[in-house]
């Protein structure tokens, strides 16, 4: 599911007058990370609050991650995987698989566009 452009970086450019690197929390690639984490949580039969309790965090902490308002660092990613009953490598494998699929789809779409032009 592609993520919409929030315009956050566009506002910074307009105000500061210089280009900023895109915020990775809003990238489609980071969206895949979030989707994989959400699916794993649901497959584990856990609510956001239940996962948060296992992580010793507040319920809003997990909600913010899933909404893309908060990034997950590597250590937190590993703790989340463990709390979901999965090795971190399995979540990484799922993410890599989705990223490859998305890249292949983008290449197919680009090829279709080039042929149509």
Secondary structure as the mmCIF struct_conf table of DSSP 4:
data_model
#
loop_
_struct_conf.conf_type_id
_struct_conf.id
_struct_conf.beg_label_comp_id
_struct_conf.beg_label_asym_id
_struct_conf.beg_label_seq_id
_struct_conf.end_label_comp_id
_struct_conf.end_label_asym_id
_struct_conf.end_label_seq_id
HELX_LH_PP_P HELX_LH_PP_P1 UNK A 2 UNK A 5
HELX_RH_AL_P HELX_RH_AL_P1 UNK A 8 UNK A 16
BEND BEND1 UNK A 17 UNK A 18
HELX_LH_PP_P HELX_LH_PP_P2 UNK A 21 UNK A 23
HELX_RH_3T_P HELX_RH_3T_P1 UNK A 24 UNK A 26
BEND BEND2 UNK A 27 UNK A 27
HELX_RH_AL_P HELX_RH_AL_P2 UNK A 28 UNK A 43
TURN_TY1_P TURN_TY1_P1 UNK A 44 UNK A 45
HELX_RH_AL_P HELX_RH_AL_P3 UNK A 48 UNK A 55
TURN_TY1_P TURN_TY1_P2 UNK A 56 UNK A 56
BEND BEND3 UNK A 57 UNK A 57
HELX_RH_AL_P HELX_RH_AL_P4 UNK A 59 UNK A 67
TURN_TY1_P TURN_TY1_P3 UNK A 68 UNK A 68
BEND BEND4 UNK A 69 UNK A 70
HELX_RH_AL_P HELX_RH_AL_P5 UNK A 74 UNK A 83
TURN_TY1_P TURN_TY1_P4 UNK A 84 UNK A 85
BEND BEND5 UNK A 86 UNK A 86
HELX_RH_AL_P HELX_RH_AL_P6 UNK A 88 UNK A 116
#
